[in-house]
Amino acid sequence: AYYSIAKEIVTSNLKSPKSADFPSIVWSSDEIQMQRNGSLVAVQGYVDAQNSFGAEIRSTYLVEFIVADIDTYTYTAVYVKIDEETSGEFMEFD
C-alpha cells in the first residue's frame, strides 16, 4: 500500500504522468526502499517517464508522506524529491 501511495505522489509530479513506468515491487524489491516511523512513511526508488521534450528518462525519487488511514489511502505528502527538484519539507526519522 505504501508503494502505491508513493507512485501516486510521484506520478502527479511528472511532466508526462501517463508515461510513468515504475519497477515491480515483486521483481525489483531491492531497488525500492521504504521506511516507516509511526504514520510517517518514506519511499525511495526510480521511475522511467517522458520529460518535457518527449524523451524517456529515468528519474530517482524520494517521497515522504503521513498516512491518515491506510484502508482508504488517505495521506498527506510532506516531501517530494524527483531528481533535483524538491517540494515540501524533509522530515528526519528518529
C-alpha positions, -999 to +999 in steps of 0.1 A: +000+000+000+028+024+008+044+018-026+011+025-043+008+058-025+044+068-033+037+060-070+006+082-069+026+111-054+054+108-079+031+104-109+012+136-100+046+155-101+058+143-135+057+162-168+040+132-186+022+112-159+007+087-183+042+076-194+053+067-159+068+032-156+077+020-121+097-011-113+077-041-099+077-043-061+078-081-066+107-084-092+127-053-082+122-051-044+159-044-039+156-012-059+128+002-037+135+013-002+108+020+024+110+032+059+082+039+084+081+057+118+046+058+131+024+074+105+054+089+086+065+068+056+094+074+032+098+056-001+128+059-024+131+044-059+131+053-096+106+059-124+110+059-162+089+086-178+089+111-206+104+145-199+091+178-214+109+170-247+092+136-251+124+116-243+121+088-218+144+093-189+150+075-155+145+097-125+152+089-089+127+100-062+123+102-025+088+109-011+077+113+025+040+112+035+019+109+066-007+082+064-041+092+080-059+060+070-042+031+051-076+014+044-088+044+023-054+055+011-058+088+029-024+106+032-007+139+032+025+143+011+051+162+031+082+160+009+088+151-027+122+150-044+124+139-081+159+141-093+170+176-081+135+192-078+121+193-044+089+204-027+078+203+009+100+199+039+121+168+046+114+152+079+141+133+097+133+098+111+140+093+148 
